[in-house]
Amino acid sequence: MLNLWGKPLAGTCEGTSRREFMKVGALGLTGLGLPSLLRQRAADAAEGRSVKDTSVVWVWLGGGATHIETFDPKMDAPSEFRSVVGSVSTSVPGVEIGGLFPKMAQRAHEMAFVRSFAHGNSGHSGGTHFVMTGTDHPAADAGAGPIKPSFGSIAARVRGTNHPTSGVPTFVRLSGLYADGPSWLGPAYSPFDVGGDARNNMNLKTDMTRLGDRRSLLTQVDRLDRSVDRKGLLDGVDQFESQAFRLILSRAKEAFDLTREDPRLRDKYNLAGTSFGDQLLMARRLCEAGCGFVTLNYANSAQGWDMHGDPAQPATLSIGKQLEQACPPMDHAISVFLEDLAQRGLSEKILLVVTGEFGRTPRVNGHNGRDHWGPLCTLALAGGGLKMGQVVGESSPKAEVPKSTPIQPKHLMATIFHVLGFDQNTQYVDQSGRPQYLLPDGAAPIRELI
């Protein structure tokens, strides 16, 4: 297993381990090696690819981040409703966000904060499926698998699963989650999984936590490269086996190699002391090399963003204390990421999406936490050629529900289609042989952003 990010996080409030939760529905590459994937993909080349070279970096706040303490602090509301970590003024006049995001606040003119994002499903799996696919699927919370393809798998289907020049996969999973797979599109459109369990999509069984430094990985790959050249192992194998080797040994390898970055920039990304900086830096490198969609899951506390407070566990911190652990590293890494994109001229080409499966209850509960809340959710975006420097939508005075017209997952999905240059009427045949539109009925891009 190639494991860039170390050990898994702890469990959710429902008793499912964080690793198990992220693995559910993400079985696209099991039993299907890379050469087989390439065979299935070969037919796609004749269909053409999207000519737009935009990308999406999808930052998932697993567990359900509070919408109040992130981007809608409600400091005029009664004390049990307003942000427990205060607020901070932003570079957009009159706009405040949560008090633990001062660096992002300085770059708010490069962001859009959506305060009317809602879907109504307050289950971890159900909410995740809704946001990741644009489709409600309540049975997900009873263990059912996904029924619709994710944004990233759609990108792989429309564009083709690898960049024609660099060989970089179109859809890369740096850390997975429920419903980020291909569903009925088929396993050829699964994410290229950098950190998943027992994947065969890279034939390198190396645990980065054991190696200690990433140069060991490159040494191993280079040794494989020399061995292939000396022994002629590629002679006689079919074109797909050859392509599988070349994918590993080509420029695609370089995109995953953070040692090629200026050490000072890498140190800047990681100044907050978590792996989140490395993940965002790698996401930027992958997008530069032609990747169209990168997913990563950020949670820097024992329960992720699932911050109920729990009297049965005396060691559980209040939501305020948990946020003091989770927010500053996110604030730092995202602000560095946005600065890096701007300096490289990539802000218009890369869309950053920050969201989770739902928000948290507007009223702080009796255990100094907040519970699940699907009627209003967290969403922020940056770049991608969209109109930034604004708040989109409005919530009710106590941040319970949208006050303005709700923005639903299907609208987010249509916005991503717009950024990636996909036809809003795109359809493909499902496993039963029926053509299916990828966008749900009534889906249209968020008009304020276009």
Order of alpha helices (4+ residues) and beta strands (2+ residues): alpha-alpha-beta-alpha-beta-beta-alpha-beta-alpha-alpha-beta-beta-alpha-alpha-alpha-alpha-alpha-alpha-beta-alpha-beta-beta-beta-beta-beta-alpha-beta-beta
